[in-house]
């Protein structure tokens, strides 16, 4: 089994923990331990800094078809450096 095949508990393939709400991806790059799990499961959303390997966010608002991959990245991040956050509508 490969990392990309893992699925957070309670979600079916292609489903996301984010419903219809407007959500953004948030990262804490200084918490990142450079495992690269996020890049392996969501390469359209995450990259790694070539100098230190820390996570780089390519888009705060990934396309709907990428939301499940972001959930996987959150689940697989050993440093818990990735999270969903509600967009501030004010």
VMD Tcl script that draws the C-alpha trace (Angstrom):
set ca {
  {0.00 0.00 0.00}
  {1.28 3.46 -0.87}
  {0.75 6.72 1.05}
  {-1.51 8.08 -1.69}
  {-3.85 5.10 -1.11}
  {-4.41 5.83 2.59}
  {-7.73 7.40 3.53}
  {-8.66 9.13 6.81}
  {-11.17 7.12 8.85}
  {-14.80 7.84 8.07}
  {-14.18 9.16 4.56}
  {-14.66 7.30 1.31}
  {-12.33 7.80 -1.64}
  {-12.91 11.24 -3.15}
  {-14.79 12.57 -0.10}
  {-13.53 15.44 2.00}
  {-14.05 16.50 5.60}
  {-14.84 19.96 4.21}
  {-18.46 20.32 3.24}
  {-19.78 23.24 1.22}
  {-18.13 25.81 3.48}
  {-15.51 28.18 2.16}
  {-12.33 26.82 3.67}
  {-8.66 27.59 3.22}
  {-5.60 25.48 3.82}
  {-3.28 26.80 6.50}
  {0.27 25.66 7.11}
  {2.76 26.17 9.92}
  {6.07 25.92 8.02}
  {8.18 26.20 11.17}
  {6.41 23.17 12.65}
  {7.10 21.16 9.49}
  {9.55 18.27 9.87}
  {10.07 17.87 6.09}
  {8.56 14.38 5.79}
  {7.18 15.13 2.32}
  {3.95 13.21 2.92}
  {1.86 16.21 1.89}
  {3.67 16.54 -1.41}
  {3.24 12.83 -2.16}
  {-0.55 12.90 -1.69}
  {-1.37 16.44 -2.86}
  {1.31 17.72 -5.28}
  {-1.09 20.29 -6.76}
  {-1.48 21.92 -3.34}
  {1.90 21.47 -1.61}
  {5.57 21.66 -2.48}
  {8.78 21.58 -0.47}
  {11.37 24.30 -0.04}
  {14.47 23.09 -1.91}
  {16.79 24.41 0.80}
  {15.24 23.04 4.00}
  {12.45 20.73 2.81}
  {9.70 22.56 4.67}
  {6.19 22.66 3.26}
  {5.23 25.36 0.76}
  {1.56 26.03 0.07}
  {0.84 26.36 -3.65}
  {-2.81 27.34 -3.22}
  {-4.85 28.29 -0.15}
  {-8.11 27.31 -1.85}
  {-7.62 24.00 -3.65}
  {-10.08 22.82 -6.27}
  {-12.92 20.64 -5.00}
  {-11.32 17.50 -6.45}
  {-8.17 18.18 -4.38}
  {-9.93 18.50 -1.01}
  {-9.76 14.77 -0.29}
  {-6.02 14.84 -1.00}
  {-5.62 17.76 1.43}
  {-7.48 15.70 4.06}
  {-4.99 12.89 3.46}
  {-2.07 15.33 3.80}
  {-3.49 16.61 7.10}
  {-3.94 13.03 8.33}
  {-0.40 12.01 7.30}
  {1.47 15.10 8.55}
  {3.58 13.93 11.51}
  {4.02 17.51 12.76}
  {0.34 18.50 12.37}
  {1.56 21.50 10.37}
  {-1.42 21.51 7.97}
  {-5.05 22.33 8.76}
  {-8.31 23.56 7.27}
  {-9.48 26.99 8.44}
  {-12.75 28.74 7.73}
  {-12.35 31.75 5.51}
  {-13.06 35.00 7.33}
  {-16.12 36.50 5.64}
  {-15.89 39.88 7.43}
}
mol new
graphics top color blue
foreach p $ca { graphics top sphere $p radius 0.5 }
foreach p [lrange $ca 0 end-1] q [lrange $ca 1 end] { graphics top cylinder $p $q radius 0.2 }
display resetview
